[in-house]
C-alpha cells in the first residue's frame, strides 16, 4: 500500500514541477498577493490633502490651522477665500476635505460662547470619508478643550482620558490584512491545483490508465492530495516568514499551533478541490468552479468586512465557511497570541467541516472511479 502511494506521490511532484503553467500557479499568486496587500492595499489614511477657508483670520483660527498642519494625517494644500473654490477643488478630487471657519470664531471662543467649525469631506469613498471626519473631529475637539482650559479663571478638576489599544497598538491595517492574505493564498493555491490536476488527468486519459492498475481508489486519493497539502504548508511558512521579515507584522502566538491549524484547514480546501474535480469535465470548468467558490468564501470570511456587520442570513451562512474559522485562528495567533485554550471552538468547527467535506468528496471520487 505505502509503495503504491509513494509512486503516486512521486508522479504528482514530477508532473507538477514539469508543467510551466503549474509552476506559475504555484509561485505567482503568493508573490503577487503579498506585494499587493503588503504595500498597496491599506485602510490607513495619512497626509490627506485639505483646503482651508478661514473667514475669521484671528489668533484662534490660525492656532487651529497649525494643529492641522502639525498632524501627520493632514496637509493643508490650498488656502482659499471662497466657498466656490472649495467646492471646485473637491469636485476635481484635488482635495479630500476642507475646513471652513466662520467669522466670529475667535471672538466666540474668547467670550466662552459656543462656536462651530465646518468640515466638508468628499464622501465618494465612504471609508476614507469616515476616517478623515473622525481625525478632523478629534483635532477640533482637543483644540476646544485646550481653549476652554485656558479661559478658566479658577482651578477646575481636569480629566485626562488615556486610551490603550490591545493587540495592534499602531492600528496598522497592514497587520490586519496580512494574516488574512495567508488564508487566501493557501485556499487559492491548494484548491486550484487540486481541482485542475485531477481534471487534467481526465483530459489526458491517464486517469483511466490509473484505474486499471492495482492502485485502489483510496490510495489514489491520498497520493493525489498529499503533494498539494505539502505545497500548502510550504506557503504557510513562506507567507509567515515574509510577514515577519519584510512587513514586520507582529507574531505573538505559537508557530506549531499555526501549522496544526493549517493542516485542519487543508482538509477543507483539498476536499473542495477534489469535489470540483468530480463535477468538471475539463480544466476550464474546474477553473470556473474554483472561482465560483473562492469569491463568496473570501467575502464571507471576515477578511475585509466584519461578519457582525453583515445581514443576519449572511452571518448564518458564514458558519459553513471554513475560511471564516481559519481567518479568526490566524489573526488570533498573529496579533493576540491566542492559545489552544482560546481557539479550540474555531479549531473544532474547522476540523468538523474539513473532515466532512473531504469525506464526501473522496466518496464521490471513489464512486466515479468504480
Secondary structure, DSSP 8 states (H G I E B T S, - for coil): -HHHHHHHHHHHHHHHHH-HHHHHHHHHHHHHHHHIIIII------SEEEEEEESS-SHHHHHHHHHHHTSTTEEEEEEES-HHHHHHHHHTTS-SEEEEE-TTHHHHHHTT----EEEEE--SSHHHHHHHHHHHHHHHHHHHHHHHHHH-SS------------S-TT--HHHHHHHHHHHHHHHHHHHHHHHHHHHHHHHHTHHHHHHTSS--HHHHHHHHHHHHHHHHHHHHHHHHHHHHHTS-----S-HHHHHHHHHHHHHHHHHHHHHHHHH-SSHHHHHHHHHHHHHHHHHTTTSSS-GGGS-HHHHHHHTT-HHHHHHHHHHIIIII---HHHHHHHHHHHHHHHHHHHHHHHHHHHHHH-
